[in-house]
Structures are given as structure tokens and as C-alpha cells.
Amino acid sequence: MNVIGISGSLRKGSMNTMALRAAQKLAPAGMSLTIADISQIPLYNDDVRAAGEPASVLALKAQIAAADAVLLVTPEYNFSIPGVLKNTLDWLSRPPLTPFDGKPVAIMGASPGPVGTARVQYHLRQVLVFMNSFTVNRPEVFISHAGTKFNAEGELTDEATAKFITDLLVSLDKLATKVK
């Protein structure tokens, strides 16, 4: 099972990128999780798309199209999707190649606050409906008070969170197997 992971944060010390790296280590047997880089995706402009999609967009589309599933790990900005992630999804939703169409997707997120990205995850699900993706319904992984769950090296130290992430990846594997 080949999974592409995307962090919705570009910040160097991002708790969401830390969570994505934790997921990479927690992937069940038979699953490989590759982290995609969205830092070079330009701002969406349909004039640019019409003239020919940028190489960074084409490369990401190909990477996702070749994958069995996707894991999105995102912070919550103003109760919603961070601009960098929404911009990336806007590019990925445009034809001719729409790699999220029919793709199994799992969502999780980390936040320093008590809500743990619940609102952004529900908003992201709405966007993924438009993109015709299949989303994992349960478990929902809302990593609240995330600053207490990672050590200074960015490694996940909270066993309960590790179990939630592992369970999410197992559910993603099951969904991707059904969709094949």
C-alpha cells in the first residue's frame, strides 16, 4: 500500500508535519508513507493552468495518481483550511488529471488548542466531496494540546495519540483495499 502524506503547514517546527512523520513511523506492515512537498506549488491562477500546469503541480499530480491513498495532516487556521493546503487542492482538482477522483483519503490534524482541528477536518471533508474522494470516517484524529505530545526532537511521545494514528492508518488501508 503506497500512501502519499501531505502536511498543510510549511512551518519548520510544524506540529502537523511532526504528526505526519509520526504516521510514517507508525504505518502498518505493507504500507509505505511518502511525504510530498507542497512548498513549491504556486498560487492558483487559471491563466497559468490554461497555458500549461507548472512542473511542481504536474509532479504532485503524478505522485498522487500513482499512490493507493492519501493522508492529509493539517492545522486549523481561522476555523478552516490553511491557504497553502487549499491552494494545493485547488490545483489538484483541475482537469485534465484530477488525482483525488476516487482516491481514498484520511485526515488528521494537530493543534495547540483544545479542539484539535475538528472544524478544519469537517471543512476539508466538504472539499473532498467535490473532488470525489473517499474519506475515512473513523477514527477521527484530533490531536489537541499537541505541544504536550511531542518531545523537543519532534517525536510523538503520547501513546494514546500513537494508537489513534495507527488505527486511522489501518482504516485507510482497509478503505483503499475496498476501493481497488
Secondary structure, DSSP 8 states (H G I E B T S, - for coil): -EEEEEES---TT-HHHHHHHHHHHH--TT-EEEE---TT-----HHHHHH---HHHHHHHHHHHHSSEEEEE---BTTB--HHHHHHHHHHTSSS--TTTT-EEEEEEE-SSSSTTHHHHHHHHHHHHHTT-EE--SS-EEETTGGGTB-TTS-B--HHHHHHHHHHHHHHHHHHHHH-
